[in-house]
Amino acid sequence: MKILIVDDEPLARSRLRTLLGDCTSPVVTIGGEAGNAAQAMEMLRRDSYDAALLDVRMPGADGLTLAQALRAMPHPPAVVFVTAHSDHAVSAFELEAVDSPTKPVRLERLQAALHKVERHLAAARGAQPEQPQEMLIIQDRGRTERVPLHEVLYLKAELKYITVRTAAKSYILDGSLSELEDKYTGQFMRIHRNALVARRAVRALEKHFDPEEGEGWAVRLTGIDELLAVSRRQLGAVRDAIAG
């Protein structure tokens, strides 16, 4: 079970790390730590977690606000509130938190909460069978490779081919960018006549100078350092997508 710890107090995070390290049933791994809600959301956009241990009272957006935001995610982690304040039980129930042990948490109490998470995850998997992943089939030098569509960050037309870029590597695909745009319009959006980007991966729109096109705009994607130019024609649509 992969856990995200979210607490603004370093000592509280350290105690949870120690307790989780002592857990023998269920066995867990600490996938990451965040000191506030904004950091937590950024980590959750980049990676998936089975459960999030949330403090309630934090500077900025609190744990309740964060839990509310998590409910809008396609595959949210199970939420366990770990707080020194016991007056949030109703809010925790309304936000469908799996459990809400109070600080200071004992190992036995934390393990009980994690067992609840385990049962919650098992029930969710039973009620919602996994959908088959969409794949791009890449033919390259006599080799056929299946690339999961959810790993693709952008598709860029170059000469007669399309560059398929994931966080790990690039592939060459023989096909039409327009056909891919029509087929995957909900997952990808056009930012330029020669480029589509994954909507989920767009992190920022920023000013950019291109040696060929001059002053303009570009998008920054999660997972890679490369900037992709946005055409003037597509600028409004990209702004709307980021704002939405």
ZAFIPA-519462 format. One record per residue: residue in one letter; residue number from 0; x, y, z of N, C-alpha, C in turn. Coordinates in nm, 3 decimals. Layout:
REC   res     n     neast    nnorth       nup    caeast   canorth      caup     ceast    cnorth       cup
REC     A   NUM         X         Y         Z         X         Y         Z         X         Y         Z
...
This chain:
REC   res     n     neast    nnorth       nup    caeast   canorth      caup     ceast    cnorth       cup
REC     M     0     0.085    -0.119     0.000     0.000     0.000     0.000     0.090     0.124     0.000
REC     K     1     0.067     0.211    -0.098     0.151     0.330    -0.114     0.083     0.449    -0.048
REC     I     2     0.156     0.515     0.043     0.099     0.620     0.129     0.160     0.756     0.099
REC     L     3     0.076     0.859     0.100     0.122     0.998     0.096     0.092     1.062     0.232
REC     I     4     0.194     1.122     0.294     0.177     1.192     0.422     0.165     1.341     0.394
REC     V     5     0.061     1.405     0.450     0.042     1.549     0.430     0.023     1.614     0.567
REC     D     6     0.124     1.690     0.610     0.119     1.758     0.740     0.218     1.872     0.736
REC     D     7     0.180     1.988     0.788     0.269     2.104     0.784     0.378     2.098     0.890
REC     E     8     0.368     2.005     0.987     0.467     1.997     1.094     0.567     1.884     1.067
REC     P     9     0.696     1.919     1.050     0.797     1.816     1.022     0.802     1.706     1.128
REC     L    10     0.785     1.742     1.255     0.790     1.641     1.361     0.673     1.543     1.348
REC     A    11     0.555     1.594     1.310     0.439     1.506     1.292     0.463     1.410     1.176
REC     R    12     0.522     1.461     1.068     0.553     1.374     0.953     0.656     1.269     0.992
REC     S    13     0.754     1.312     1.072     0.857     1.217     1.116     0.797     1.105     1.202
REC     R    14     0.704     1.140     1.291     0.640     1.038     1.375     0.560     0.940     1.290
REC     L    15     0.487     0.992     1.191     0.411     0.904     1.104     0.503     0.812     1.023
REC     R    16     0.615     0.866     0.977     0.713     0.783     0.905     0.758     0.667     0.993
REC     T    17     0.789     0.698     1.119     0.834     0.593     1.212     0.726     0.488     1.233
REC     L    18     0.604     0.533     1.257     0.493     0.440     1.281     0.467     0.353     1.158
REC     L    19     0.468     0.416     1.041     0.445     0.339     0.918     0.557     0.238     0.895
REC     G    20     0.679     0.276     0.932     0.790     0.182     0.919     0.776     0.063     1.011
REC     D    21     0.705     0.082     1.123     0.684    -0.027     1.219     0.563    -0.115     1.183
REC     C    22     0.483    -0.071     1.084     0.363    -0.148     1.047     0.404    -0.281     0.983
REC     T    23     0.351    -0.387     1.035     0.376    -0.519     0.976     0.253    -0.573     0.906
REC     S    24     0.138    -0.518     0.941     0.014    -0.561     0.877    -0.085    -0.445     0.880
REC     P    25    -0.120    -0.391     0.762    -0.066    -0.425     0.631     0.072    -0.363     0.609
REC     V    26     0.146    -0.420     0.514     0.277    -0.365     0.479     0.255    -0.243     0.390
REC     V    27     0.323    -0.133     0.423     0.304    -0.010     0.347     0.438     0.046     0.301
REC     T    28     0.433     0.131     0.199     0.550     0.209     0.158     0.511     0.356     0.159
REC     I    29     0.604     0.441     0.198     0.579     0.585     0.198     0.618     0.638     0.061
REC     G    30     0.519     0.676    -0.017     0.546     0.723    -0.153     0.589     0.868    -0.159
REC     G    31     0.558     0.946    -0.055     0.596     1.086    -0.056     0.542     1.161     0.064
REC     E    32     0.591     1.283     0.083     0.546     1.370     0.191     0.522     1.509     0.136
REC     A    33     0.423     1.576     0.191     0.393     1.714     0.152     0.367     1.796     0.278
REC     G    34     0.410     1.924     0.274     0.391     2.011     0.388     0.268     2.098     0.380
REC     N    35     0.198     2.092     0.265     0.074     2.168     0.251    -0.009     2.108     0.140
REC     A    36    -0.130     2.162     0.122    -0.224     2.106     0.024    -0.174     2.124    -0.119
REC     A    37    -0.113     2.238    -0.149    -0.065     2.264    -0.285     0.043     2.163    -0.326
REC     Q    38     0.137     2.137    -0.233     0.240     2.037    -0.262     0.177     1.900    -0.283
REC     A    39     0.080     1.867    -0.200     0.014     1.737    -0.210    -0.054     1.720    -0.346
REC     M    40    -0.126     1.823    -0.393    -0.195     1.813    -0.521    -0.095     1.795    -0.635
REC     E    41     0.017     1.865    -0.628     0.119     1.852    -0.732     0.173     1.709    -0.736
REC     M    42     0.196     1.650    -0.619     0.246     1.513    -0.613     0.142     1.414    -0.664
REC     L    43     0.016     1.440    -0.632    -0.091     1.350    -0.675    -0.117     1.359    -0.825
REC     R    44    -0.084     1.472    -0.886    -0.096     1.483    -1.031     0.014     1.403    -1.100
REC     R    45     0.130     1.393    -1.034     0.244     1.324    -1.095     0.243     1.174    -1.069
REC     D    46     0.181     1.132    -0.960     0.192     0.992    -0.919     0.061     0.948    -0.854
REC     S    47     0.044     0.818    -0.840    -0.077     0.765    -0.777    -0.043     0.706    -0.639
REC     Y    48    -0.137     0.718    -0.548    -0.120     0.668    -0.411    -0.246     0.593    -0.371
REC     D    49    -0.228     0.492    -0.287    -0.344     0.417    -0.237    -0.417     0.494    -0.128
REC     A    50    -0.342     0.566    -0.046    -0.404     0.638     0.065    -0.326     0.765     0.096
REC     A    51    -0.398     0.866     0.147    -0.335     0.991     0.191    -0.369     1.012     0.338
REC     L    52    -0.265     1.029     0.420    -0.283     1.060     0.562    -0.278     1.212     0.575
REC     L    53    -0.391     1.274     0.604    -0.401     1.420     0.600    -0.417     1.481     0.739
REC     D    54    -0.335     1.583     0.766    -0.362     1.669     0.880    -0.479     1.760     0.842
REC     V    55    -0.558     1.803     0.937    -0.672     1.888     0.906    -0.632     2.035     0.904
REC     R    56    -0.569     2.082     1.012    -0.536     2.224     1.022    -0.395     2.249     0.968
REC     M    57    -0.391     2.314     0.849    -0.265     2.350     0.786    -0.278     2.492     0.731
REC     P    58    -0.165     2.564     0.718    -0.171     2.698     0.658    -0.223     2.689     0.514
REC     G    59    -0.294     2.791     0.470    -0.350     2.787     0.335    -0.471     2.695     0.333
REC     A    60    -0.485     2.620     0.224    -0.594     2.523     0.214    -0.573     2.414     0.319
REC     D    61    -0.677     2.385     0.399    -0.660     2.285     0.504    -0.689     2.145     0.451
REC     G    62    -0.679     2.046     0.540    -0.697     1.908     0.500    -0.837     1.878     0.449
REC     L    63    -0.938     1.945     0.503    -1.076     1.924     0.458    -1.092     1.974     0.314
REC     T    64    -1.033     2.089     0.284    -1.038     2.143     0.148    -0.965     2.051     0.051
REC     L    65    -0.851     2.000     0.095    -0.776     1.907     0.011    -0.856     1.779    -0.015
REC     A    66    -0.918     1.726     0.087    -0.998     1.604     0.071    -1.113     1.627    -0.027
REC     Q    67    -1.172     1.746    -0.021    -1.279     1.781    -0.115    -1.226     1.781    -0.258
REC     A    68    -1.107     1.837    -0.278    -1.047     1.843    -0.411    -1.013     1.703    -0.463
REC     L    69    -0.971     1.615    -0.372    -0.936     1.479    -0.414    -1.056     1.404    -0.471
REC     R    70    -1.174     1.437    -0.424    -1.294     1.366    -0.470    -1.319     1.388    -0.618
REC     A    71    -1.263     1.495    -0.674    -1.283     1.524    -0.816    -1.185     1.448    -0.905
REC     M    72    -1.086     1.382    -0.845    -0.988     1.308    -0.924    -1.048     1.179    -0.978
REC     P    73    -1.002     1.131    -1.095    -1.055     1.006    -1.150    -1.032     0.887    -1.058
REC     H    74    -0.914     0.879    -0.997    -0.882     0.768    -0.907    -0.819     0.824    -0.779
REC     P    75    -0.900     0.879    -0.692    -0.845     0.943    -0.571    -0.793     0.841    -0.471
REC     P    76    -0.695     0.879    -0.390    -0.652     0.790    -0.282    -0.757     0.787    -0.172
REC     A    77    -0.757     0.680    -0.095    -0.841     0.676     0.025    -0.788     0.780     0.123
REC     V    78    -0.879     0.848     0.192    -0.840     0.957     0.282    -0.851     0.912     0.427
REC     V    79    -0.744     0.934     0.503    -0.744     0.913     0.647    -0.699     1.043     0.711
REC     F    80    -0.786     1.104     0.790    -0.748     1.226     0.862    -0.672     1.187     0.989
REC     V    81    -0.555     1.248     1.008    -0.476     1.227     1.130    -0.459     1.365     1.192
REC     T    82    -0.536     1.392     1.297    -0.541     1.529     1.349    -0.546     1.531     1.501
REC     A    83    -0.498     1.640     1.557    -0.505     1.657     1.703    -0.643     1.702     1.747
REC     H    84    -0.731     1.731     1.652    -0.863     1.785     1.684    -0.971     1.683     1.650
REC     S    85    -1.052     1.650     1.748    -1.154     1.546     1.730    -1.289     1.603     1.690
REC     D    86    -1.294     1.733     1.656    -1.422     1.796     1.626    -1.454     1.800     1.477
REC     H    87    -1.386     1.715     1.400    -1.409     1.715     1.255    -1.474     1.585     1.209
REC     A    88    -1.533     1.510     1.301    -1.588     1.380     1.266    -1.698     1.391     1.161
REC     V    89    -1.786     1.490     1.175    -1.896     1.506     1.079    -1.841     1.539     0.941
REC     S    90    -1.746     1.633     0.937    -1.686     1.670     0.809    -1.615     1.551     0.746
REC     A    91    -1.545     1.473     0.827    -1.476     1.355     0.776    -1.576     1.256     0.716
REC     F    92    -1.689     1.239     0.783    -1.792     1.148     0.732    -1.847     1.200     0.599
REC     E    93    -1.875     1.330     0.591    -1.930     1.388     0.469    -1.832     1.377     0.353
REC     L    94    -1.703     1.383     0.381    -1.601     1.374     0.278    -1.560     1.230     0.249
REC     E    95    -1.631     1.135     0.311    -1.610     0.992     0.288    -1.469     0.948     0.326
REC     A    96    -1.415     1.008     0.432    -1.286     0.962     0.484    -1.302     0.821     0.538
REC     V    97    -1.200     0.739     0.517    -1.206     0.600     0.563    -1.195     0.593     0.714
REC     D    98    -1.117     0.682     0.774    -1.100     0.683     0.920    -1.042     0.817     0.960
REC     S    99    -1.044     0.846     1.093    -0.988     0.973     1.141    -0.932     0.956     1.282
REC     P   100    -0.820     0.884     1.295    -0.757     0.872     1.427    -0.701     1.006     1.473
REC     T   101    -0.700     1.027     1.603    -0.649     1.154     1.658    -0.506     1.139     1.707
REC     K   102    -0.433     1.250     1.699    -0.296     1.254     1.750    -0.296     1.261     1.902
REC     P   103    -0.195     1.208     1.969    -0.086     1.128     1.912    -0.136     0.987     1.879
REC     V   104    -0.109     0.942     1.758    -0.161     0.813     1.710    -0.072     0.700     1.759
REC     R   105    -0.137     0.597     1.814    -0.063     0.476     1.852    -0.052     0.384     1.731
REC     L   106     0.050     0.298     1.731     0.073     0.207     1.619    -0.049     0.121     1.593
REC     E   107    -0.109     0.066     1.702    -0.225    -0.024     1.684    -0.341     0.051     1.619
REC     R   108    -0.360     0.178     1.658    -0.471     0.256     1.602    -0.446     0.288     1.454
REC     L   109    -0.320     0.318     1.420    -0.286     0.346     1.282    -0.303     0.221     1.195
REC     Q   110    -0.260     0.107     1.248    -0.275    -0.017     1.173    -0.423    -0.049     1.150
REC     A   111    -0.506    -0.021     1.248    -0.650    -0.043     1.233    -0.705     0.045     1.120
REC     A   112    -0.660     0.170     1.114    -0.704     0.260     1.007    -0.659     0.210     0.870
REC     L   113    -0.535     0.159     0.866    -0.483     0.109     0.739    -0.554    -0.019     0.694
REC     H   114    -0.597    -0.100     0.790    -0.677    -0.218     0.755    -0.811    -0.174     0.694
REC     K   115    -0.868    -0.066     0.747    -0.991    -0.012     0.688    -0.966     0.033     0.544
REC     V   116    -0.851     0.098     0.522    -0.815     0.140     0.387    -0.804     0.020     0.296
REC     E   117    -0.741    -0.086     0.346    -0.724    -0.209     0.268    -0.861    -0.265     0.224
REC     R   118    -0.954    -0.269     0.316    -1.089    -0.319     0.284    -1.160    -0.226     0.187
REC     H   119    -1.141    -0.095     0.208    -1.202     0.005     0.119    -1.150    -0.013    -0.024
REC     L   120    -1.019    -0.032    -0.039    -0.961    -0.049    -0.172    -1.008    -0.177    -0.238
REC     A   121    -1.018    -0.283    -0.159    -1.065    -0.411    -0.214    -1.210    -0.399    -0.262
REC     A   122    -1.292    -0.329    -0.184    -1.432    -0.310    -0.222    -1.443    -0.225    -0.348
REC     A   123    -1.360    -0.121    -0.357    -1.363    -0.033    -0.474    -1.322    -0.108    -0.600
REC     R   124    -1.221    -0.194    -0.587    -1.178    -0.271    -0.704    -1.286    -0.369    -0.748
REC     G   125    -1.357    -0.423    -0.648    -1.464    -0.517    -0.682    -1.581    -0.449    -0.748
REC     A   126    -1.612    -0.327    -0.706    -1.726    -0.254    -0.761    -1.694    -0.189    -0.894
REC     Q   127    -1.566    -0.159    -0.917    -1.527    -0.091    -1.040    -1.413    -0.167    -1.106
REC     P   128    -1.447    -0.269    -1.185    -1.343    -0.345    -1.253    -1.260    -0.255    -1.345
REC     E   129    -1.133    -0.282    -1.352    -1.043    -0.198    -1.432    -1.081    -0.202    -1.578
REC     Q   130    -1.079    -0.083    -1.640    -1.104    -0.074    -1.782    -0.975    -0.106    -1.857
REC     P   131    -0.986    -0.172    -1.972    -0.864    -0.199    -2.049    -0.797    -0.069    -2.090
REC     Q   132    -0.665    -0.064    -2.079    -0.592     0.057    -2.112    -0.589     0.078    -2.264
REC     E   133    -0.604     0.205    -2.305    -0.587     0.237    -2.446    -0.438     0.239    -2.477
REC     M   134    -0.401     0.187    -2.592    -0.261     0.175    -2.630    -0.237     0.236    -2.767
REC     L   135    -0.118     0.292    -2.786    -0.068     0.326    -2.918     0.026     0.213    -2.960
REC     I   136     0.007     0.163    -3.081     0.091     0.054    -3.130     0.203     0.114    -3.214
REC     I   137     0.325     0.100    -3.166     0.442     0.158    -3.232     0.517     0.048    -3.306
REC     Q   138     0.537     0.067    -3.435     0.618    -0.024    -3.517     0.753     0.043    -3.540
REC     D   139     0.860    -0.020    -3.497     0.992     0.043    -3.510     1.098    -0.063    -3.537
REC     R   140     1.155    -0.059    -3.659     1.266    -0.148    -3.697     1.234    -0.294    -3.670
REC     G   141     1.117    -0.334    -3.716     1.079    -0.474    -3.701     1.029    -0.511    -3.564
REC     R   142     1.018    -0.411    -3.476     0.971    -0.437    -3.339     0.836    -0.368    -3.318
REC     T   143     0.744    -0.436    -3.252     0.613    -0.378    -3.221     0.606    -0.354    -3.071
REC     E   144     0.571    -0.231    -3.032     0.564    -0.197    -2.890     0.431    -0.131    -2.860
REC     R   145     0.373    -0.168    -2.746     0.248    -0.108    -2.700     0.280     0.000    -2.598
REC     V   146     0.239     0.125    -2.626     0.264     0.238    -2.536     0.131     0.281    -2.477
REC     P   147     0.113     0.271    -2.344    -0.013     0.314    -2.284    -0.041     0.461    -2.313
REC     L   148    -0.163     0.491    -2.357    -0.197     0.628    -2.396    -0.184     0.724    -2.278
REC     H   149    -0.211     0.677    -2.156    -0.204     0.767    -2.041    -0.061     0.809    -2.007
REC     E   150     0.039     0.743    -2.067     0.178     0.782    -2.046     0.225     0.887    -2.146
REC     V   151     0.148     0.907    -2.253     0.190     0.997    -2.360     0.168     1.142    -2.318
REC     L   152     0.274     1.225    -2.331     0.267     1.366    -2.294     0.233     1.455    -2.413
REC     Y   153     0.292     1.422    -2.529     0.255     1.498    -2.647     0.274     1.414    -2.773
REC     L   154     0.209     1.461    -2.881     0.220     1.402    -3.014     0.257     1.516    -3.108
REC     K   155     0.369     1.502    -3.180     0.418     1.612    -3.261     0.450     1.564    -3.403
REC     A   156     0.388     1.627    -3.502     0.411     1.591    -3.642     0.544     1.649    -3.689
REC     E   157     0.630     1.562    -3.741     0.759     1.605    -3.792     0.787     1.528    -3.920
REC     L   158     0.796     1.602    -4.034     0.811     1.541    -4.167     0.696     1.443    -4.190
REC     K   159     0.728     1.316    -4.216     0.621     1.219    -4.247     0.579     1.138    -4.125
REC     Y   160     0.635     1.169    -4.010     0.610     1.087    -3.892     0.558     1.172    -3.776
REC     I   161     0.515     1.102    -3.671     0.470     1.168    -3.549     0.561     1.123    -3.435
REC     T   162     0.615     1.221    -3.363     0.691     1.189    -3.243     0.594     1.169    -3.127
REC     V   163     0.604     1.054    -3.062     0.522     1.023    -2.945     0.614     1.034    -2.824
REC     R   164     0.585     1.127    -2.735     0.676     1.154    -2.622     0.612     1.115    -2.491
REC     T   165     0.682     1.031    -2.415     0.645     1.001    -2.277     0.751     1.062    -2.187
REC     A   166     0.733     1.051    -2.056     0.834     1.104    -1.964     0.965     1.028    -1.978
REC     A   167     0.957     0.901    -2.020     1.076     0.816    -2.024     1.151     0.822    -2.156
REC     K   168     1.078     0.830    -2.270     1.146     0.823    -2.399     1.055     0.873    -2.511
REC     S   169     1.111     0.878    -2.633     1.036     0.918    -2.752     1.023     0.800    -2.847
REC     Y   170     0.911     0.798    -2.920     0.886     0.695    -3.020     0.848     0.764    -3.151
REC     I   171     0.858     0.689    -3.260     0.816     0.737    -3.391     0.693     0.658    -3.434
REC     L   172     0.588     0.731    -3.469     0.462     0.668    -3.510     0.428     0.712    -3.652
REC     D   173     0.389     0.618    -3.734     0.345     0.649    -3.869     0.194     0.671    -3.865
REC     G   174     0.148     0.794    -3.889     0.005     0.820    -3.880    -0.027     0.966    -3.906
REC     S   175    -0.151     1.002    -3.884    -0.199     1.137    -3.909    -0.233     1.204    -3.776
REC     L   176    -0.179     1.325    -3.756    -0.207     1.398    -3.632    -0.356     1.432    -3.622
REC     S   177    -0.418     1.466    -3.733    -0.561     1.500    -3.732    -0.646     1.380    -3.692
REC     E   178    -0.609     1.261    -3.740    -0.684     1.140    -3.703    -0.671     1.113    -3.553
REC     L   179    -0.550     1.131    -3.500    -0.530     1.111    -3.356    -0.607     1.215    -3.275
REC     E   180    -0.611     1.338    -3.324    -0.686     1.443    -3.256    -0.835     1.408    -3.250
REC     D   181    -0.891     1.360    -3.361    -1.033     1.321    -3.364    -1.059     1.203    -3.272
REC     K   182    -0.967     1.108    -3.269    -0.987     0.985    -3.191    -0.975     1.010    -3.042
REC     Y   183    -0.882     1.099    -3.002    -0.854     1.119    -2.860    -0.879     1.263    -2.817
REC     T   184    -0.983     1.325    -2.871    -1.008     1.467    -2.845    -1.031     1.498    -2.697
REC     G   185    -1.083     1.402    -2.620    -1.104     1.426    -2.478    -0.977     1.424    -2.397
REC     Q   186    -0.874     1.355    -2.447    -0.748     1.342    -2.373    -0.639     1.436    -2.421
REC     F   187    -0.646     1.476    -2.547    -0.542     1.562    -2.604    -0.604     1.687    -2.664
REC     M   188    -0.527     1.795    -2.663    -0.575     1.919    -2.728    -0.465     1.973    -2.817
REC     R   189    -0.507     2.038    -2.923    -0.412     2.095    -3.018    -0.360     2.229    -2.965
REC     I   190    -0.228     2.245    -2.968    -0.168     2.372    -2.927    -0.099     2.442    -3.044
REC     H   191    -0.082     2.368    -3.154    -0.012     2.419    -3.271    -0.053     2.332    -3.389
REC     R   192    -0.029     2.380    -3.510    -0.068     2.298    -3.626     0.003     2.163    -3.627
REC     N   193     0.118     2.155    -3.557     0.194     2.030    -3.560     0.201     1.959    -3.425
REC     A   194     0.118     1.998    -3.327     0.135     1.938    -3.194     0.004     1.925    -3.118
REC     L   195    -0.010     1.809    -3.053    -0.117     1.783    -2.957    -0.052     1.753    -2.823
REC     V   196    -0.111     1.800    -2.713    -0.057     1.769    -2.580    -0.165     1.705    -2.495
REC     A   197    -0.122     1.620    -2.402    -0.215     1.557    -2.309    -0.270     1.663    -2.214
REC     R   198    -0.402     1.673    -2.205    -0.464     1.775    -2.120    -0.418     1.761    -1.975
REC     R   199    -0.410     1.636    -1.926    -0.375     1.612    -1.786    -0.233     1.656    -1.754
REC     A   200    -0.146     1.666    -1.859    -0.003     1.693    -1.835     0.031     1.841    -1.839
REC     V   201    -0.063     1.926    -1.884    -0.033     2.070    -1.898    -0.018     2.133    -1.760
REC     R   202     0.100     2.188    -1.735     0.130     2.246    -1.605     0.124     2.398    -1.605
REC     A   203     0.169     2.459    -1.715     0.175     2.606    -1.718     0.179     2.656    -1.862
REC     L   204     0.132     2.780    -1.878     0.145     2.853    -2.004     0.233     2.973    -1.975
REC     E   205     0.341     2.988    -2.053     0.435     3.094    -2.020     0.492     3.161    -2.145
REC     K   206     0.541     3.284    -2.126     0.605     3.358    -2.235     0.728     3.281    -2.283
REC     H   207     0.750     3.290    -2.416     0.859     3.210    -2.473     0.910     3.279    -2.599
REC     F   208     1.042     3.276    -2.619     1.099     3.330    -2.742     1.147     3.216    -2.829
REC     D   209     1.094     3.209    -2.951     1.133     3.106    -3.046     1.220     3.171    -3.154
REC     P   210     1.338     3.115    -3.186     1.427     3.174    -3.286     1.360     3.190    -3.423
REC     E   211     1.266     3.101    -3.456     1.201     3.106    -3.587     1.074     3.192    -3.584
REC     E   212     0.995     3.181    -3.475     0.866     3.250    -3.471     0.868     3.376    -3.385
REC     G   213     0.978     3.401    -3.314     0.989     3.522    -3.233     0.918     3.508    -3.098
REC     E   214     0.875     3.622    -3.043     0.809     3.624    -2.912     0.674     3.555    -2.920
REC     G   215     0.647     3.470    -2.822     0.519     3.399    -2.822     0.493     3.330    -2.690
REC     W   216     0.418     3.222    -2.696     0.380     3.147    -2.576     0.414     3.000    -2.594
REC     A   217     0.432     2.932    -2.479     0.461     2.789    -2.483     0.398     2.723    -2.360
REC     V   218     0.373     2.594    -2.370     0.322     2.519    -2.255     0.436     2.438    -2.194
REC     R   219     0.430     2.427    -2.064     0.522     2.340    -1.990     0.442     2.220    -1.943
REC     L   220     0.497     2.101    -1.964     0.427     1.977    -1.930     0.492     1.910    -1.810
REC     T   221     0.411     1.844    -1.731     0.462     1.767    -1.618     0.544     1.649    -1.670
REC     G   222     0.664     1.631    -1.615     0.743     1.514    -1.648     0.858     1.538    -1.743
REC     I   223     0.860     1.652    -1.816     0.970     1.682    -1.907     1.004     1.831    -1.898
REC     D   224     1.128     1.865    -1.936     1.172     2.004    -1.931     1.141     2.080    -2.060
REC     E   225     1.117     2.007    -2.167     1.093     2.068    -2.298     0.969     2.158    -2.298
REC     L   226     0.981     2.275    -2.362     0.867     2.365    -2.382     0.812     2.343    -2.523
REC     L   227     0.680     2.352    -2.537     0.616     2.335    -2.668     0.543     2.464    -2.706
REC     A   228     0.574     2.515    -2.824     0.518     2.642    -2.870     0.367     2.631    -2.890
REC     V   229     0.297     2.738    -2.852     0.152     2.750    -2.872     0.128     2.854    -2.982
REC     S   230     0.053     2.818    -3.084     0.025     2.913    -3.191    -0.074     3.020    -3.143
REC     R   231    -0.072     3.136    -3.209    -0.165     3.242    -3.172    -0.309     3.194    -3.189
REC     R   232    -0.332     3.113    -3.289    -0.468     3.064    -3.316    -0.521     2.977    -3.202
REC     Q   233    -0.433     2.900    -3.138    -0.475     2.807    -3.033    -0.461     2.865    -2.893
REC     L   234    -0.405     2.986    -2.880    -0.372     3.042    -2.750    -0.496     3.054    -2.660
REC     G   235    -0.606     3.104    -2.712    -0.726     3.121    -2.632    -0.779     2.990    -2.578
REC     A   236    -0.780     2.885    -2.662    -0.829     2.754    -2.620    -0.741     2.694    -2.511
REC     V   237    -0.608     2.714    -2.526    -0.515     2.661    -2.425    -0.535     2.735    -2.293
REC     R   238    -0.550     2.866    -2.298    -0.575     2.943    -2.176    -0.702     2.893    -2.106
REC     D   239    -0.807     2.872    -2.184    -0.935     2.824    -2.126    -0.917     2.687    -2.063
REC     A   240    -0.841     2.600    -2.129    -0.821     2.464    -2.076    -0.746     2.466    -1.944
REC     I   241    -0.646     2.554    -1.934    -0.569     2.563    -1.809    -0.654     2.624    -1.699
REC     A   242    -0.729     2.727    -1.731    -0.815     2.793    -1.632    -0.925     2.701    -1.585
REC     G   243    -0.972     2.613    -1.674    -1.082     2.523    -1.636    -1.036     2.407    -1.556
